[in-house]
């Protein structure tokens, strides 16, 4: 969970056949000992580039 993005984020190893940008997949997460399947999508890295990273203080 990313508190900044308010979304689930993950880094995963994926078979080459399913590694194309925009491919929709399902992944399994465990919350309080209960497994859930959630939607996932292949995106470019970095998927978030904050402005403050390169901002110059005034």
PDB file of N, CA, C and O in Angstrom:
ATOM      1  N   UNK A   1       0.860  -1.176   0.000  1.00  0.00           N
ATOM      2  CA  UNK A   1       0.000   0.000   0.000  1.00  0.00           C
ATOM      3  C   UNK A   1       0.892   1.220   0.000  1.00  0.00           C
ATOM      4  O   UNK A   1       1.843   1.302   0.777  1.00  0.00           O
ATOM      5  N   UNK A   2       0.586   2.183  -0.882  1.00  0.00           N
ATOM      6  CA  UNK A   2       1.311   3.445  -0.909  1.00  0.00           C
ATOM      7  C   UNK A   2       0.426   4.525  -0.309  1.00  0.00           C
ATOM      8  O   UNK A   2      -0.599   4.872  -0.897  1.00  0.00           O
ATOM      9  N   UNK A   3       0.798   5.069   0.855  1.00  0.00           N
ATOM     10  CA  UNK A   3      -0.007   6.127   1.455  1.00  0.00           C
ATOM     11  C   UNK A   3      -0.035   7.390   0.593  1.00  0.00           C
ATOM     12  O   UNK A   3      -1.008   8.143   0.618  1.00  0.00           O
ATOM     13  N   UNK A   4       1.032   7.615  -0.166  1.00  0.00           N
ATOM     14  CA  UNK A   4       1.093   8.794  -1.025  1.00  0.00           C
ATOM     15  C   UNK A   4       0.177   8.650  -2.242  1.00  0.00           C
ATOM     16  O   UNK A   4      -0.557   9.576  -2.586  1.00  0.00           O
ATOM     17  N   UNK A   5       0.225   7.483  -2.889  1.00  0.00           N
ATOM     18  CA  UNK A   5      -0.587   7.257  -4.091  1.00  0.00           C
ATOM     19  C   UNK A   5      -1.989   6.766  -3.785  1.00  0.00           C
ATOM     20  O   UNK A   5      -2.870   6.831  -4.642  1.00  0.00           O
ATOM     21  N   UNK A   6      -2.209   6.270  -2.556  1.00  0.00           N
ATOM     22  CA  UNK A   6      -3.498   5.698  -2.151  1.00  0.00           C
ATOM     23  C   UNK A   6      -3.867   4.512  -3.037  1.00  0.00           C
ATOM     24  O   UNK A   6      -5.029   4.328  -3.399  1.00  0.00           O
ATOM     25  N   UNK A   7      -2.848   3.700  -3.386  1.00  0.00           N
ATOM     26  CA  UNK A   7      -3.034   2.528  -4.234  1.00  0.00           C
ATOM     27  C   UNK A   7      -2.097   1.428  -3.777  1.00  0.00           C
ATOM     28  O   UNK A   7      -1.097   1.682  -3.106  1.00  0.00           O
ATOM     29  N   UNK A   8      -2.436   0.198  -4.151  1.00  0.00           N
ATOM     30  CA  UNK A   8      -1.528  -0.917  -3.936  1.00  0.00           C
ATOM     31  C   UNK A   8      -0.454  -0.859  -5.015  1.00  0.00           C
ATOM     32  O   UNK A   8      -0.757  -0.598  -6.179  1.00  0.00           O
ATOM     33  N   UNK A   9       0.789  -1.099  -4.637  1.00  0.00           N
ATOM     34  CA  UNK A   9       1.876  -1.166  -5.609  1.00  0.00           C
ATOM     35  C   UNK A   9       2.648  -2.458  -5.367  1.00  0.00           C
ATOM     36  O   UNK A   9       2.683  -2.969  -4.247  1.00  0.00           O
ATOM     37  N   UNK A  10       3.266  -2.984  -6.424  1.00  0.00           N
ATOM     38  CA  UNK A  10       4.019  -4.227  -6.272  1.00  0.00           C
ATOM     39  C   UNK A  10       5.103  -4.300  -7.331  1.00  0.00           C
ATOM     40  O   UNK A  10       5.001  -3.693  -8.398  1.00  0.00           O
ATOM     41  N   UNK A  11       6.124  -5.044  -7.018  1.00  0.00           N
ATOM     42  CA  UNK A  11       7.182  -5.371  -7.957  1.00  0.00           C
ATOM     43  C   UNK A  11       7.180  -6.889  -8.054  1.00  0.00           C
ATOM     44  O   UNK A  11       7.269  -7.576  -7.036  1.00  0.00           O
ATOM     45  N   UNK A  12       7.078  -7.419  -9.274  1.00  0.00           N
ATOM     46  CA  UNK A  12       6.928  -8.867  -9.415  1.00  0.00           C
ATOM     47  C   UNK A  12       7.710  -9.390 -10.606  1.00  0.00           C
ATOM     48  O   UNK A  12       8.008  -8.650 -11.544  1.00  0.00           O
ATOM     49  N   UNK A  13       8.033 -10.655 -10.560  1.00  0.00           N
ATOM     50  CA  UNK A  13       8.601 -11.359 -11.707  1.00  0.00           C
ATOM     51  C   UNK A  13       7.435 -11.953 -12.483  1.00  0.00           C
ATOM     52  O   UNK A  13       6.576 -12.631 -11.920  1.00  0.00           O
ATOM     53  N   UNK A  14       7.419 -11.685 -13.791  1.00  0.00           N
ATOM     54  CA  UNK A  14       6.300 -12.121 -14.638  1.00  0.00           C
ATOM     55  C   UNK A  14       6.874 -12.839 -15.852  1.00  0.00           C
ATOM     56  O   UNK A  14       7.899 -12.421 -16.391  1.00  0.00           O
ATOM     57  N   UNK A  15       6.222 -13.916 -16.289  1.00  0.00           N
ATOM     58  CA  UNK A  15       6.655 -14.606 -17.505  1.00  0.00           C
ATOM     59  C   UNK A  15       6.697 -13.627 -18.671  1.00  0.00           C
ATOM     60  O   UNK A  15       5.878 -12.712 -18.755  1.00  0.00           O
ATOM     61  N   UNK A  16       7.653 -13.828 -19.567  1.00  0.00           N
ATOM     62  CA  UNK A  16       7.825 -12.946 -20.720  1.00  0.00           C
ATOM     63  C   UNK A  16       6.541 -12.807 -21.530  1.00  0.00           C
ATOM     64  O   UNK A  16       6.247 -11.722 -22.032  1.00  0.00           O
ATOM     65  N   UNK A  17       5.787 -13.865 -21.663  1.00  0.00           N
ATOM     66  CA  UNK A  17       4.548 -13.837 -22.451  1.00  0.00           C
ATOM     67  C   UNK A  17       3.528 -12.856 -21.886  1.00  0.00           C
ATOM     68  O   UNK A  17       2.655 -12.387 -22.617  1.00  0.00           O
ATOM     69  N   UNK A  18       3.623 -12.542 -20.603  1.00  0.00           N
ATOM     70  CA  UNK A  18       2.658 -11.657 -19.949  1.00  0.00           C
ATOM     71  C   UNK A  18       3.269 -10.314 -19.547  1.00  0.00           C
ATOM     72  O   UNK A  18       2.672  -9.572 -18.767  1.00  0.00           O
ATOM     73  N   UNK A  19       4.454  -9.998 -20.073  1.00  0.00           N
ATOM     74  CA  UNK A  19       5.186  -8.825 -19.595  1.00  0.00           C
ATOM     75  C   UNK A  19       5.000  -7.566 -20.435  1.00  0.00           C
ATOM     76  O   UNK A  19       5.709  -6.586 -20.209  1.00  0.00           O
ATOM     77  N   UNK A  20       4.092  -7.553 -21.377  1.00  0.00           N
ATOM     78  CA  UNK A  20       3.900  -6.382 -22.233  1.00  0.00           C
ATOM     79  C   UNK A  20       3.152  -5.283 -21.480  1.00  0.00           C
ATOM     80  O   UNK A  20       2.240  -5.563 -20.701  1.00  0.00           O
ATOM     81  N   UNK A  21       3.547  -4.025 -21.721  1.00  0.00           N
ATOM     82  CA  UNK A  21       2.897  -2.895 -21.058  1.00  0.00           C
ATOM     83  C   UNK A  21       1.393  -2.926 -21.278  1.00  0.00           C
ATOM     84  O   UNK A  21       0.918  -3.176 -22.386  1.00  0.00           O
ATOM     85  N   UNK A  22       0.658  -2.673 -20.219  1.00  0.00           N
ATOM     86  CA  UNK A  22      -0.794  -2.637 -20.292  1.00  0.00           C
ATOM     87  C   UNK A  22      -1.470  -3.978 -20.057  1.00  0.00           C
ATOM     88  O   UNK A  22      -2.692  -4.032 -19.918  1.00  0.00           O
ATOM     89  N   UNK A  23      -0.701  -5.064 -20.010  1.00  0.00           N
ATOM     90  CA  UNK A  23      -1.282  -6.384 -19.760  1.00  0.00           C
ATOM     91  C   UNK A  23      -1.934  -6.411 -18.385  1.00  0.00           C
ATOM     92  O   UNK A  23      -1.328  -5.998 -17.396  1.00  0.00           O
ATOM     93  N   UNK A  24      -3.163  -6.896 -18.323  1.00  0.00           N
ATOM     94  CA  UNK A  24      -3.875  -6.989 -17.048  1.00  0.00           C
ATOM     95  C   UNK A  24      -3.724  -8.403 -16.503  1.00  0.00           C
ATOM     96  O   UNK A  24      -3.913  -9.386 -17.220  1.00  0.00           O
ATOM     97  N   UNK A  25      -3.383  -8.486 -15.232  1.00  0.00           N
ATOM     98  CA  UNK A  25      -3.155  -9.761 -14.555  1.00  0.00           C
ATOM     99  C   UNK A  25      -3.934  -9.797 -13.253  1.00  0.00           C
ATOM    100  O   UNK A  25      -4.562  -8.812 -12.866  1.00  0.00           O
ATOM    101  N   UNK A  26      -3.888 -10.938 -12.580  1.00  0.00           N
ATOM    102  CA  UNK A  26      -4.408 -11.042 -11.216  1.00  0.00           C
ATOM    103  C   UNK A  26      -3.260 -11.460 -10.322  1.00  0.00           C
ATOM    104  O   UNK A  26      -2.431 -12.286 -10.704  1.00  0.00           O
ATOM    105  N   UNK A  27      -3.215 -10.884  -9.121  1.00  0.00           N
ATOM    106  CA  UNK A  27      -2.217 -11.306  -8.142  1.00  0.00           C
ATOM    107  C   UNK A  27      -2.915 -11.643  -6.840  1.00  0.00           C
ATOM    108  O   UNK A  27      -4.036 -11.205  -6.582  1.00  0.00           O
ATOM    109  N   UNK A  28      -2.241 -12.419  -6.036  1.00  0.00           N
ATOM    110  CA  UNK A  28      -2.827 -12.839  -4.765  1.00  0.00           C
ATOM    111  C   UNK A  28      -2.140 -12.097  -3.627  1.00  0.00           C
ATOM    112  O   UNK A  28      -0.912 -12.059  -3.557  1.00  0.00           O
ATOM    113  N   UNK A  29      -2.934 -11.508  -2.736  1.00  0.00           N
ATOM    114  CA  UNK A  29      -2.395 -10.864  -1.540  1.00  0.00           C
ATOM    115  C   UNK A  29      -3.051 -11.493  -0.320  1.00  0.00           C
ATOM    116  O   UNK A  29      -4.165 -12.011  -0.393  1.00  0.00           O
ATOM    117  N   UNK A  30      -2.351 -11.441   0.789  1.00  0.00           N
ATOM    118  CA  UNK A  30      -2.881 -11.984   2.038  1.00  0.00           C
ATOM    119  C   UNK A  30      -3.074 -10.850   3.026  1.00  0.00           C
ATOM    120  O   UNK A  30      -2.126 -10.139   3.358  1.00  0.00           O
ATOM    121  N   UNK A  31      -4.300 -10.683   3.496  1.00  0.00           N
ATOM    122  CA  UNK A  31      -4.631  -9.660   4.489  1.00  0.00           C
ATOM    123  C   UNK A  31      -5.258 -10.368   5.678  1.00  0.00           C
ATOM    124  O   UNK A  31      -6.294 -11.021   5.553  1.00  0.00           O
ATOM    125  N   UNK A  32      -4.622 -10.231   6.828  1.00  0.00           N
ATOM    126  CA  UNK A  32      -5.095 -10.870   8.061  1.00  0.00           C
ATOM    127  C   UNK A  32      -5.414 -12.350   7.848  1.00  0.00           C
ATOM    128  O   UNK A  32      -6.498 -12.824   8.190  1.00  0.00           O
ATOM    129  N   UNK A  33      -4.450 -13.064   7.277  1.00  0.00           N
ATOM    130  CA  UNK A  33      -4.523 -14.512   7.048  1.00  0.00           C
ATOM    131  C   UNK A  33      -5.594 -14.941   6.048  1.00  0.00           C
ATOM    132  O   UNK A  33      -5.918 -16.126   5.973  1.00  0.00           O
ATOM    133  N   UNK A  34      -6.145 -14.014   5.288  1.00  0.00           N
ATOM    134  CA  UNK A  34      -7.135 -14.342   4.257  1.00  0.00           C
ATOM    135  C   UNK A  34      -6.552 -13.946   2.903  1.00  0.00           C
ATOM    136  O   UNK A  34      -6.108 -12.814   2.715  1.00  0.00           O
ATOM    137  N   UNK A  35      -6.559 -14.890   1.966  1.00  0.00           N
ATOM    138  CA  UNK A  35      -6.019 -14.621   0.630  1.00  0.00           C
ATOM    139  C   UNK A  35      -7.084 -13.987  -0.252  1.00  0.00           C
ATOM    140  O   UNK A  35      -8.246 -14.395  -0.247  1.00  0.00           O
ATOM    141  N   UNK A  36      -6.661 -12.977  -1.012  1.00  0.00           N
ATOM    142  CA  UNK A  36      -7.547 -12.274  -1.944  1.00  0.00           C
ATOM    143  C   UNK A  36      -6.860 -12.186  -3.294  1.00  0.00           C
ATOM    144  O   UNK A  36      -5.640 -12.038  -3.364  1.00  0.00           O
ATOM    145  N   UNK A  37      -7.640 -12.278  -4.373  1.00  0.00           N
ATOM    146  CA  UNK A  37      -7.115 -12.025  -5.711  1.00  0.00           C
ATOM    147  C   UNK A  37      -7.495 -10.603  -6.091  1.00  0.00           C
ATOM    148  O   UNK A  37      -8.642 -10.187  -5.926  1.00  0.00           O
ATOM    149  N   UNK A  38      -6.508  -9.859  -6.606  1.00  0.00           N
ATOM    150  CA  UNK A  38      -6.747  -8.470  -6.995  1.00  0.00           C
ATOM    151  C   UNK A  38      -6.222  -8.242  -8.406  1.00  0.00           C
ATOM    152  O   UNK A  38      -5.327  -8.950  -8.867  1.00  0.00           O
ATOM    153  N   UNK A  39      -6.782  -7.253  -9.085  1.00  0.00           N
ATOM    154  CA  UNK A  39      -6.355  -6.910 -10.438  1.00  0.00           C
ATOM    155  C   UNK A  39      -5.002  -6.207 -10.389  1.00  0.00           C
ATOM    156  O   UNK A  39      -4.706  -5.467  -9.451  1.00  0.00           O
ATOM    157  N   UNK A  40      -4.187  -6.449 -11.416  1.00  0.00           N
ATOM    158  CA  UNK A  40      -2.885  -5.797 -11.549  1.00  0.00           C
ATOM    159  C   UNK A  40      -2.668  -5.463 -13.016  1.00  0.00           C
ATOM    160  O   UNK A  40      -3.290  -6.062 -13.894  1.00  0.00           O
ATOM    161  N   UNK A  41      -1.788  -4.507 -13.280  1.00  0.00           N
ATOM    162  CA  UNK A  41      -1.508  -4.107 -14.657  1.00  0.00           C
ATOM    163  C   UNK A  41      -0.014  -3.840 -14.799  1.00  0.00           C
ATOM    164  O   UNK A  41       0.601  -3.268 -13.899  1.00  0.00           O
ATOM    165  N   UNK A  42       0.574  -4.250 -15.921  1.00  0.00           N
ATOM    166  CA  UNK A  42       1.986  -4.013 -16.192  1.00  0.00           C
ATOM    167  C   UNK A  42       2.157  -2.554 -16.613  1.00  0.00           C
ATOM    168  O   UNK A  42       1.503  -2.092 -17.548  1.00  0.00           O
ATOM    169  N   UNK A  43       3.038  -1.831 -15.917  1.00  0.00           N
ATOM    170  CA  UNK A  43       3.306  -0.421 -16.223  1.00  0.00           C
ATOM    171  C   UNK A  43       4.812  -0.182 -16.277  1.00  0.00           C
ATOM    172  O   UNK A  43       5.596  -0.999 -15.793  1.00  0.00           O
ATOM    173  N   UNK A  44       5.208   0.943 -16.870  1.00  0.00           N
ATOM    174  CA  UNK A  44       6.612   1.346 -16.931  1.00  0.00           C
ATOM    175  C   UNK A  44       7.129   1.748 -15.566  1.00  0.00           C
ATOM    176  O   UNK A  44       6.355   2.178 -14.710  1.00  0.00           O
ATOM    177  N   UNK A  45       8.418   1.613 -15.353  1.00  0.00           N
ATOM    178  CA  UNK A  45       9.064   2.144 -14.155  1.00  0.00           C
ATOM    179  C   UNK A  45       9.728   3.459 -14.555  1.00  0.00           C
ATOM    180  O   UNK A  45      10.203   3.537 -15.688  1.00  0.00           O
ATOM    181  N   UNK A  46       9.799   4.454 -13.760  1.00  0.00           N
ATOM    182  CA  UNK A  46       9.071   4.570 -12.506  1.00  0.00           C
ATOM    183  C   UNK A  46       7.621   4.917 -12.786  1.00  0.00           C
ATOM    184  O   UNK A  46       7.338   5.698 -13.694  1.00  0.00           O
ATOM    185  N   UNK A  47       6.707   4.354 -12.029  1.00  0.00           N
ATOM    186  CA  UNK A  47       5.289   4.624 -12.241  1.00  0.00           C
ATOM    187  C   UNK A  47       4.856   5.891 -11.532  1.00  0.00           C
ATOM    188  O   UNK A  47       3.725   6.345 -11.707  1.00  0.00           O
ATOM    189  N   UNK A  48       5.754   6.475 -10.723  1.00  0.00           N
ATOM    190  CA  UNK A  48       5.462   7.735 -10.033  1.00  0.00           C
ATOM    191  C   UNK A  48       6.748   8.538  -9.986  1.00  0.00           C
ATOM    192  O   UNK A  48       7.783   8.025  -9.561  1.00  0.00           O
ATOM    193  N   UNK A  49       6.695   9.797 -10.419  1.00  0.00           N
ATOM    194  CA  UNK A  49       7.862  10.663 -10.451  1.00  0.00           C
ATOM    195  C   UNK A  49       7.499  11.977  -9.759  1.00  0.00           C
ATOM    196  O   UNK A  49       6.986  12.889 -10.407  1.00  0.00           O
ATOM    197  N   UNK A  50       7.756  12.087  -8.458  1.00  0.00           N
ATOM    198  CA  UNK A  50       7.336  13.280  -7.719  1.00  0.00           C
ATOM    199  C   UNK A  50       8.085  14.538  -8.145  1.00  0.00           C
ATOM    200  O   UNK A  50       9.289  14.491  -8.397  1.00  0.00           O
ATOM    201  N   UNK A  51       7.377  15.659  -8.226  1.00  0.00           N
ATOM    202  CA  UNK A  51       7.995  16.930  -8.601  1.00  0.00           C
ATOM    203  C   UNK A  51       9.024  17.366  -7.574  1.00  0.00           C
ATOM    204  O   UNK A  51      10.059  17.930  -7.930  1.00  0.00           O
ATOM    205  N   UNK A  52       8.750  17.111  -6.309  1.00  0.00           N
ATOM    206  CA  UNK A  52       9.656  17.590  -5.263  1.00  0.00           C
ATOM    207  C   UNK A  52      11.031  16.933  -5.324  1.00  0.00           C
ATOM    208  O   UNK A  52      11.977  17.427  -4.711  1.00  0.00           O
ATOM    209  N   UNK A  53      11.155  15.837  -6.047  1.00  0.00           N
ATOM    210  CA  UNK A  53      12.436  15.153  -6.167  1.00  0.00           C
ATOM    211  C   UNK A  53      13.473  16.058  -6.829  1.00  0.00           C
ATOM    212  O   UNK A  53      14.650  16.033  -6.470  1.00  0.00           O
ATOM    213  N   UNK A  54      13.025  16.860  -7.800  1.00  0.00           N
ATOM    214  CA  UNK A  54      13.940  17.736  -8.524  1.00  0.00           C
ATOM    215  C   UNK A  54      13.674  19.211  -8.247  1.00  0.00           C
ATOM    216  O   UNK A  54      14.317  20.075  -8.844  1.00  0.00           O
ATOM    217  N   UNK A  55      12.744  19.509  -7.358  1.00  0.00           N
ATOM    218  CA  UNK A  55      12.424  20.906  -7.052  1.00  0.00           C
ATOM    219  C   UNK A  55      13.591  21.560  -6.310  1.00  0.00           C
ATOM    220  O   UNK A  55      14.241  20.943  -5.466  1.00  0.00           O
ATOM    221  N   UNK A  56      13.833  22.819  -6.649  1.00  0.00           N
ATOM    222  CA  UNK A  56      14.895  23.588  -5.998  1.00  0.00           C
ATOM    223  C   UNK A  56      14.254  24.494  -4.957  1.00  0.00           C
ATOM    224  O   UNK A  56      13.332  25.242  -5.280  1.00  0.00           O
ATOM    225  N   UNK A  57      14.727  24.441  -3.704  1.00  0.00           N
ATOM    226  CA  UNK A  57      14.132  25.317  -2.681  1.00  0.00           C
ATOM    227  C   UNK A  57      14.380  26.788  -2.995  1.00  0.00           C
ATOM    228  O   UNK A  57      15.433  27.155  -3.515  1.00  0.00           O
ATOM    229  N   UNK A  58      13.403  27.618  -2.675  1.00  0.00           N
ATOM    230  CA  UNK A  58      13.540  29.069  -2.926  1.00  0.00           C
ATOM    231  C   UNK A  58      13.764  29.844  -1.665  1.00  0.00           C
ATOM    232  O   UNK A  58      13.897  31.067  -1.707  1.00  0.00           O
TER     233      UNK A  58
END
